[in-house]
Amino acid sequence: MSKLYLMRHGQTEFNVRQLVQGHCDSPLTELGVEQAHRAASWLRSRGVMPARLASSPLGRAKATLDIVIADNPGFDTLPRTDEPGLIERCYGDYEGKPMRDFPVSPWEPGDALVERGGDSEASARARVVGCLTGLMDEAAGDVLAIAHGSIITLFKSTMAHLARCEQNVKLSNCCILVYEFDPASQAFSNTEIVNVTEPTALETLG
């Protein structure tokens, strides 16, 4: 049975400044870079060698994957793609604005932001589940995918009924969620959630 290693990007400048990100972007902080190195070290210590690599097309996710590749011998020869299906949930006209003005939980906004130009719950779920299922089917082996806090939370909650580990876990920057994938049933079973650094109050949004 193949495995999905689903990882959040490192801390960003918007995380520190408490600004809503969503589809807009900001670079990794020094701590974000260090978090990516720690995640890369964890993957190396476990002997993880995926069949393919993928990331959200946003810069913070791609930069995190760049670091992981540089720290893991052999990763630079693996197929790598930017996947729109892994992009963070859209928060409409709240993006780039202070978190204090945000009316709902950024981790689970539901459909509250649709009227402000944000994603619906159903559309966001369909794209991330479809993307990750497609990646697993195409790879016919393990996959490492870098995405964002809220879209990962949505995927985790969608598959929670199949989980074999504690689910009430805050997802820190560069956390890694390990899933076993059954190609016959197309089911993802979460077996482990690894926080390479302790979650902080700054880690509010993908």
The 8 nearest C-alpha neighbors of each residue, nearest first, counted from 0:
[[1, 181, 180, 179, 2, 182, 140, 141],
 [2, 0, 141, 140, 180, 179, 3, 139],
 [3, 1, 179, 141, 178, 180, 4, 142],
 [2, 4, 142, 178, 141, 177, 5, 143],
 [3, 5, 143, 177, 176, 142, 144, 175],
 [6, 4, 144, 176, 175, 3, 143, 145],
 [7, 5, 175, 145, 174, 173, 144, 146],
 [6, 8, 173, 147, 146, 174, 145, 172],
 [9, 7, 60, 173, 63, 172, 147, 146],
 [10, 8, 31, 172, 173, 34, 35, 63],
 [9, 11, 31, 172, 27, 28, 14, 30],
 [12, 10, 27, 14, 28, 13, 26, 25],
 [11, 13, 15, 14, 28, 25, 26, 16],
 [14, 12, 16, 18, 15, 11, 17, 25],
 [15, 13, 11, 17, 12, 16, 201, 202],
 [14, 16, 12, 13, 17, 201, 11, 10],
 [15, 17, 13, 14, 18, 12, 97, 201],
 [18, 16, 14, 15, 98, 13, 97, 201],
 [19, 17, 97, 13, 98, 96, 16, 95],
 [18, 20, 94, 95, 96, 98, 97, 21],
 [21, 19, 23, 94, 95, 24, 22, 18],
 [20, 22, 89, 87, 23, 88, 90, 94],
 [23, 21, 89, 87, 20, 24, 88, 86],
 [24, 22, 20, 21, 94, 95, 25, 57],
 [23, 25, 20, 22, 57, 58, 59, 26],
 [24, 26, 12, 13, 11, 59, 27, 23],
 [27, 25, 11, 59, 12, 28, 24, 58],
 [26, 28, 11, 31, 10, 59, 12, 9],
 [27, 29, 31, 11, 30, 12, 10, 32],
 [30, 28, 32, 31, 33, 27, 10, 11],
 [29, 31, 33, 28, 32, 34, 10, 9],
 [32, 30, 10, 9, 28, 34, 27, 29],
 [31, 33, 35, 29, 30, 34, 27, 28],
 [34, 32, 30, 36, 35, 31, 37, 29],
 [35, 33, 31, 37, 36, 32, 9, 173],
 [34, 36, 38, 32, 33, 37, 63, 9],
 [35, 37, 39, 33, 34, 38, 40, 32],
 [38, 36, 40, 34, 39, 35, 195, 33],
 [37, 39, 41, 35, 40, 36, 195, 34],
 [38, 40, 67, 36, 42, 37, 41, 35],
 [39, 41, 43, 37, 38, 42, 44, 36],
 [42, 40, 38, 44, 43, 39, 37, 45],
 [43, 41, 39, 45, 47, 40, 44, 38],
 [42, 44, 40, 46, 45, 41, 47, 39],
 [45, 43, 41, 42, 46, 40, 47, 39],
 [46, 44, 42, 43, 47, 41, 40, 48],
 [45, 47, 43, 44, 48, 42, 41, 71],
 [46, 48, 42, 45, 43, 49, 44, 141],
 [49, 47, 46, 50, 141, 74, 73, 43],
 [50, 48, 141, 142, 51, 143, 47, 140],
 [49, 51, 141, 140, 138, 142, 48, 77],
 [50, 52, 78, 142, 49, 77, 79, 138],
 [53, 51, 79, 143, 142, 144, 78, 80],
 [54, 52, 144, 80, 79, 81, 143, 145],
 [55, 53, 145, 81, 144, 82, 61, 146],
 [54, 56, 85, 86, 82, 57, 146, 81],
 [55, 57, 81, 82, 54, 83, 58, 61],
 [58, 56, 55, 59, 60, 61, 24, 86],
 [57, 59, 61, 60, 62, 56, 24, 26],
 [60, 58, 62, 61, 26, 57, 27, 63],
 [59, 61, 8, 63, 58, 62, 57, 55],
 [60, 62, 58, 64, 63, 59, 54, 65],
 [63, 61, 65, 59, 64, 60, 58, 66],
 [64, 62, 60, 66, 61, 65, 8, 35],
 [63, 65, 67, 61, 66, 62, 68, 60],
 [66, 64, 62, 68, 63, 67, 61, 69],
 [67, 65, 69, 63, 64, 68, 70, 35],
 [66, 68, 39, 64, 70, 69, 65, 71],
 [67, 69, 74, 65, 71, 66, 70, 75],
 [68, 70, 66, 67, 71, 65, 75, 72],
 [71, 69, 67, 68, 39, 66, 72, 36],
 [70, 72, 68, 69, 74, 43, 73, 67],
 [73, 71, 74, 70, 75, 69, 68, 43],
 [72, 74, 75, 76, 71, 77, 68, 48],
 [73, 75, 68, 77, 76, 72, 71, 48],
 [74, 76, 73, 77, 68, 72, 69, 71],
 [75, 77, 74, 73, 78, 79, 72, 68],
 [76, 78, 74, 51, 75, 79, 50, 52],
 [79, 77, 51, 52, 76, 80, 50, 53],
 [80, 78, 52, 53, 51, 77, 81, 54],
 [79, 81, 53, 82, 52, 54, 78, 51],
 [80, 82, 56, 54, 55, 53, 83, 79],
 [81, 83, 55, 84, 85, 54, 56, 80],
 [84, 82, 85, 86, 55, 56, 81, 130],
 [83, 85, 126, 127, 130, 82, 86, 55],
 [86, 84, 55, 83, 146, 82, 127, 87],
 [87, 85, 55, 83, 84, 146, 88, 56],
 [88, 86, 21, 147, 150, 22, 89, 205],
 [87, 89, 21, 150, 118, 90, 123, 149],
 [88, 90, 117, 21, 118, 22, 91, 87],
 [91, 89, 117, 93, 94, 21, 112, 88],
 [92, 90, 116, 117, 115, 93, 89, 94],
 [91, 93, 94, 115, 116, 90, 117, 95],
 [94, 92, 91, 96, 90, 95, 19, 101],
 [95, 93, 19, 96, 92, 20, 90, 91],
 [94, 96, 19, 18, 20, 93, 97, 23],
 [95, 97, 18, 94, 93, 19, 98, 100],
 [98, 96, 18, 99, 100, 17, 19, 95],
 [97, 99, 101, 18, 100, 17, 19, 96],
 [98, 100, 97, 101, 17, 102, 18, 96],
 [101, 99, 98, 97, 102, 96, 93, 103],
 [100, 102, 98, 99, 103, 93, 97, 105],
 [101, 103, 100, 104, 99, 111, 105, 98],
 [104, 102, 108, 101, 105, 111, 107, 112],
 [103, 105, 106, 108, 107, 102, 101, 109],
 [106, 104, 108, 107, 204, 103, 149, 203],
 [105, 107, 149, 104, 108, 204, 152, 148],
 [106, 108, 104, 109, 105, 149, 153, 152],
 [109, 107, 104, 105, 103, 111, 106, 110],
 [110, 108, 120, 107, 111, 119, 112, 118],
 [109, 111, 119, 112, 113, 120, 108, 118],
 [110, 112, 109, 113, 108, 114, 103, 119],
 [113, 111, 117, 115, 114, 110, 90, 116],
 [112, 114, 117, 116, 115, 110, 118, 119],
 [113, 115, 112, 116, 117, 111, 91, 110],
 [116, 114, 112, 91, 113, 117, 92, 90],
 [117, 115, 91, 113, 114, 92, 112, 90],
 [116, 118, 91, 90, 113, 89, 112, 115],
 [119, 117, 89, 113, 88, 123, 120, 122],
 [118, 120, 110, 122, 121, 113, 123, 117],
 [119, 121, 109, 123, 110, 122, 124, 118],
 [122, 120, 124, 119, 123, 125, 118, 110],
 [121, 123, 125, 119, 124, 120, 126, 118],
 [124, 122, 120, 126, 125, 121, 118, 119],
 [125, 123, 121, 122, 127, 126, 128, 120],
 [126, 124, 122, 128, 123, 127, 129, 121],
 [125, 127, 84, 129, 123, 124, 128, 130],
 [126, 128, 130, 84, 129, 124, 125, 85],
 [129, 127, 131, 125, 130, 126, 132, 124],
 [130, 128, 126, 132, 127, 131, 125, 133],
 [129, 131, 127, 133, 84, 128, 132, 126],
 [132, 130, 134, 128, 133, 129, 127, 135],
 [133, 131, 135, 129, 134, 130, 128, 136],
 [132, 134, 136, 130, 131, 135, 129, 137],
 [135, 133, 131, 137, 132, 136, 138, 130],
 [134, 136, 132, 138, 133, 137, 139, 131],
 [135, 137, 133, 134, 139, 138, 132, 182],
 [138, 136, 134, 135, 139, 133, 140, 132],
 [137, 139, 140, 135, 136, 50, 134, 51],
 [140, 138, 136, 137, 135, 141, 1, 50],
 [141, 139, 1, 138, 50, 142, 49, 135],
 [140, 142, 49, 2, 1, 50, 3, 143],
 [143, 141, 3, 49, 51, 50, 52, 4],
 [142, 144, 4, 52, 3, 5, 49, 53],
 [143, 145, 53, 5, 54, 52, 6, 4],
 [146, 144, 54, 6, 7, 60, 5, 8],
 [145, 147, 7, 55, 85, 54, 60, 6],
 [148, 146, 205, 7, 87, 150, 149, 151],
 [149, 147, 205, 151, 150, 204, 152, 7],
 [148, 150, 106, 152, 151, 205, 147, 153],
 [149, 151, 153, 152, 87, 147, 148, 88],
 [152, 150, 154, 148, 153, 149, 147, 155],
 [153, 151, 149, 155, 150, 154, 148, 156],
 [152, 154, 150, 156, 151, 155, 157, 149],
 [153, 155, 151, 157, 152, 156, 150, 158],
 [156, 154, 152, 158, 153, 157, 159, 151],
 [155, 157, 159, 153, 158, 154, 152, 160],
 [158, 156, 154, 155, 159, 153, 160, 124],
 [157, 159, 155, 156, 160, 161, 154, 187],
 [160, 158, 156, 162, 161, 157, 155, 166],
 [159, 161, 158, 162, 157, 156, 188, 163],
 [160, 162, 188, 159, 158, 163, 189, 187],
 [163, 161, 189, 188, 159, 164, 160, 190],
 [162, 164, 190, 189, 161, 188, 165, 191],
 [163, 165, 190, 162, 191, 166, 189, 192],
 [166, 164, 167, 168, 163, 162, 191, 192],
 [167, 165, 168, 164, 159, 162, 155, 192],
 [168, 166, 165, 169, 164, 170, 156, 192],
 [167, 169, 166, 170, 165, 192, 194, 171],
 [168, 170, 171, 167, 198, 194, 166, 174],
 [171, 169, 174, 168, 172, 194, 148, 198],
 [170, 172, 198, 174, 194, 169, 173, 202],
 [171, 173, 9, 174, 10, 7, 8, 170],
 [174, 172, 7, 8, 9, 6, 34, 35],
 [173, 175, 194, 171, 193, 172, 7, 6],
 [174, 176, 6, 193, 5, 192, 4, 173],
 [177, 175, 192, 5, 4, 191, 6, 193],
 [176, 178, 4, 191, 190, 3, 189, 192],
 [179, 177, 189, 3, 188, 2, 190, 187],
 [178, 180, 2, 188, 187, 1, 3, 0],
 [181, 179, 187, 1, 186, 2, 182, 0],
 [180, 182, 186, 185, 183, 184, 0, 187],
 [183, 181, 185, 184, 180, 136, 186, 135],
 [182, 184, 181, 185, 186, 180, 136, 0],
 [183, 185, 186, 182, 181, 180, 187, 132],
 [186, 184, 182, 181, 183, 180, 187, 132],
 [187, 185, 184, 181, 180, 188, 182, 161],
 [186, 188, 180, 179, 178, 158, 189, 181],
 [189, 187, 162, 161, 178, 179, 190, 186],
 [190, 188, 178, 162, 177, 163, 191, 164],
 [189, 191, 163, 164, 178, 177, 188, 162],
 [190, 192, 177, 176, 164, 189, 193, 178],
 [193, 191, 176, 175, 177, 194, 174, 190],
 [192, 194, 175, 174, 195, 176, 191, 177],
 [195, 193, 174, 196, 171, 197, 175, 192],
 [194, 196, 174, 38, 193, 37, 173, 197],
 [197, 195, 194, 198, 171, 34, 172, 174],
 [196, 198, 199, 194, 171, 195, 172, 170],
 [199, 197, 171, 196, 202, 169, 170, 200],
 [200, 198, 201, 202, 197, 171, 203, 196],
 [199, 201, 202, 203, 198, 15, 14, 17],
 [202, 200, 199, 203, 14, 15, 17, 198],
 [203, 201, 200, 199, 204, 14, 171, 198],
 [202, 204, 201, 200, 105, 14, 205, 106],
 [203, 205, 148, 105, 202, 149, 106, 19],
 [204, 148, 147, 149, 87, 21, 20, 203]]
